């Protein structure tokens, strides 16, 4: 099978294609013939990440396709079913191994590309909005609003009754795109004060943007950080606003609260069927051109999801 890998850390240029053996599903795992792979900012960052010992960090991704085989002990899935889930290593390949705890079925009327654009990003958006304890009538700002998660977070905020939904983006050419997904206003990261204050800020960027985000919070505001970008926050800035910062990770819900994870998943597909949530796919790119997909993400040029197609 074709597989994309990297042996040294660096930018998109370090990715290369190779032929590899088809993996085997272990206990509690599924072997899936891949039809689509979602490219995420955390995965792109892992290519540059150097861990202890200097070895490149294996990267995974969101995968959708058909089950080829089930591992020992698997009873909830069977060969031939179309599924989507998270793969934690070697996701950029024609076949991938998925843990059943992070895998779900794709409805008959949905494509593999739509599944990778909706499921993980939608669950993160839903979870971050839930963590913010947002109330109808509050104001909400979403950073990385043109990303796959950001586009769905904007829609969750509108559906939740926010009186004002503001999209924060890196460049003005994204303004029309995010307005089309429900943003009432658009601000740029360099704008002073971000036209705040806000009751809720959902941050998918992190790093240097955490400071401006905290300063844009209203009294009693909540900042939910769900990005892999790290960063630091001055406790004093939170204290003087009586504000709070909350971290969110969807994997913690999937493994620690599986019943809640399944409920959110069902509701996600229901909202999609009702037209409340719409996915946005920037481009479908051949698997062998994964470097181009990573460059799009790194340069923040994507409007919605970037998907690799074997």
Order of alpha helices (4+ residues) and beta strands (2+ residues): beta-beta-beta-alpha-beta-beta-beta-beta-alpha-beta-alpha-beta-alpha-beta-beta-alpha-beta-alpha-beta-alpha-alpha-beta-alpha-beta
